[in-house]
Amino acid sequence: MPKYRVYLQTVASTTITVEAEDKEEAYELATSQPMPTICAQCSGWGGDQNLDLNDIWEGDDDINQAVEEVEG
């Protein structure tokens, strides 16, 4: 019987808390830090399924949607 490889997609997201003077600085600080990754075992490397995360993390183009003040 034939075997098939099926490509599927989903979305990964993260939040990073930083201290900053304003939303623009908060965005810059957050995006300049190392981003989350997954290890080879967690990715399913060498198994029947795998999980691949892109290395580019992007926020919303609208800074007011991308950055939320949590403490004043």
Residue frames relative to the residue before (quaternion, step in Angstrom):
aa qw qx qy qz dx dy dz
M 1.0000 0.0000 0.0000 0.0000 0.00 0.00 0.00
P 0.5155 -0.6624 0.4409 0.3179 3.66 -0.92 0.83
K 0.2895 -0.7082 0.6123 0.1991 3.54 -1.29 0.53
Y 0.1425 -0.7878 0.5965 0.0575 3.56 -1.12 0.72
R 0.2352 -0.7176 0.6341 0.1663 3.53 -1.15 0.68
V 0.1321 -0.8090 0.5723 0.0250 3.58 -0.65 1.15
Y 0.2440 -0.7779 0.5672 0.1169 3.59 -0.73 1.09
L 0.0092 -0.7874 0.6146 -0.0468 3.56 -0.82 1.08
Q 0.1905 -0.7887 0.5753 0.1033 3.59 -1.17 0.53
T 0.0012 -0.7504 0.6606 0.0239 3.51 -1.32 0.48
V 0.4731 -0.6599 0.5007 0.3000 3.56 -1.27 -0.04
A 0.1620 -0.7423 0.6407 0.1104 3.57 -1.07 0.79
S 0.0197 -0.7977 0.6026 0.0109 3.57 -1.07 0.68
T 0.0936 -0.7750 0.6222 0.0592 3.54 -1.29 0.34
T 0.1905 -0.7315 0.6293 0.1806 3.56 -1.30 0.22
I 0.1255 -0.7670 0.6272 0.0513 3.54 -1.13 0.74
T 0.2294 -0.7729 0.5781 0.1254 3.59 -0.82 0.98
V 0.0247 0.7893 -0.6101 0.0654 3.57 -0.83 1.07
E 0.3590 -0.6672 0.5952 0.2678 3.56 -1.33 0.32
A 0.1426 0.7945 -0.5717 0.1468 3.57 -0.76 1.06
E 0.6121 -0.5683 0.4208 0.3539 3.55 -1.32 0.36
D 0.8024 -0.0359 0.0579 0.5929 3.60 1.04 -0.74
K 0.7313 -0.4451 0.2918 0.4265 3.57 -1.30 0.13
E 0.6347 0.5353 -0.3394 0.4420 3.59 0.99 -0.78
E 0.6672 0.4788 -0.3030 0.4836 3.59 0.94 -0.87
A 0.6151 0.5492 -0.3427 0.4500 3.59 1.02 -0.78
Y 0.6547 0.5091 -0.3091 0.4654 3.58 0.92 -0.88
E 0.6623 0.5069 -0.3034 0.4610 3.59 0.91 -0.93
L 0.6621 0.5013 -0.3076 0.4645 3.60 0.92 -0.88
A 0.6760 0.5034 -0.2982 0.4479 3.57 0.88 -0.92
T 0.7297 0.4361 -0.2524 0.4623 3.59 0.86 -0.89
S 0.6405 0.5145 -0.3427 0.4556 3.62 1.21 -0.18
Q 0.5750 0.5826 -0.3764 0.4338 3.61 1.28 -0.05
P 0.6102 -0.5172 0.4249 0.4239 3.58 -1.24 0.29
M 0.3373 -0.7501 0.5395 0.1804 3.58 -0.97 0.87
P 0.6336 -0.5429 0.3850 0.3944 3.58 -1.19 0.44
T 0.0733 -0.7638 0.6403 0.0356 3.54 -1.20 0.67
I 0.3064 -0.7091 0.5827 0.2526 3.55 -1.29 -0.04
C 0.5062 -0.6576 0.4663 0.3064 3.56 -1.11 0.66
A 0.7031 -0.4678 0.3300 0.4218 3.57 -1.30 0.27
Q 0.6549 0.5109 -0.3218 0.4544 3.59 0.92 -0.85
C 0.6858 0.4829 -0.2874 0.4625 3.59 0.89 -0.91
S 0.6469 0.5249 -0.3204 0.4510 3.58 1.15 -0.56
G 0.4853 -0.6711 0.4301 0.3593 3.58 1.25 -0.29
W 0.2449 0.8086 -0.5040 0.1792 3.57 1.26 0.27
G 0.8236 0.1972 -0.1763 0.5017 3.55 -0.83 1.02
G 0.6360 0.5375 -0.3329 0.4425 3.59 1.26 -0.03
D 0.7097 -0.4401 0.3319 0.4388 3.54 -1.27 -0.28
Q 0.7639 0.1626 -0.1390 0.6089 3.59 1.24 -0.28
N 0.1201 -0.7911 0.5954 0.0722 3.56 -1.19 0.40
L 0.2366 -0.7386 0.6143 0.1453 3.54 -1.31 0.35
D 0.0549 -0.8057 0.5895 -0.0172 3.56 -0.69 1.10
L 0.1457 -0.7740 0.6111 0.0787 3.58 -0.82 1.03
N 0.4574 -0.6541 0.5327 0.2813 3.53 -0.99 0.88
D 0.4369 -0.7045 0.4783 0.2898 3.64 -1.04 0.59
I 0.6309 0.5173 -0.3506 0.4599 3.63 1.18 -0.03
W 0.0875 -0.7734 0.6276 0.0169 3.56 -0.72 1.14
E 0.0610 -0.8128 0.5793 -0.0113 3.57 -0.79 1.04
G 0.3090 -0.7224 0.5857 0.1989 3.53 -1.17 0.66
D 0.6871 -0.4383 0.3666 0.4488 3.53 -1.32 0.07
D 0.5486 -0.6191 0.4462 0.3416 3.61 -1.05 0.68
D 0.6653 0.4458 -0.2880 0.5250 3.59 1.18 -0.54
I 0.4071 -0.7456 0.4721 0.2356 3.60 -0.40 1.24
N 0.6367 0.5376 -0.3323 0.4419 3.61 1.08 -0.63
Q 0.6595 0.4607 -0.3001 0.5126 3.59 1.22 -0.41
A 0.6916 0.4977 -0.2691 0.4491 3.57 1.10 -0.74
V 0.7864 0.2600 -0.1130 0.5489 3.61 1.11 -0.68
E 0.0662 -0.7899 0.6097 -0.0004 3.56 -0.86 1.05
E 0.3565 -0.7129 0.5575 0.2320 3.59 -0.87 0.92
V 0.1657 -0.8203 0.5433 0.0672 3.59 -0.71 1.05
E 0.7666 0.0896 -0.0848 0.6302 3.59 1.25 -0.35
G 0.2888 -0.7978 0.5066 0.1531 3.57 -0.98 0.76
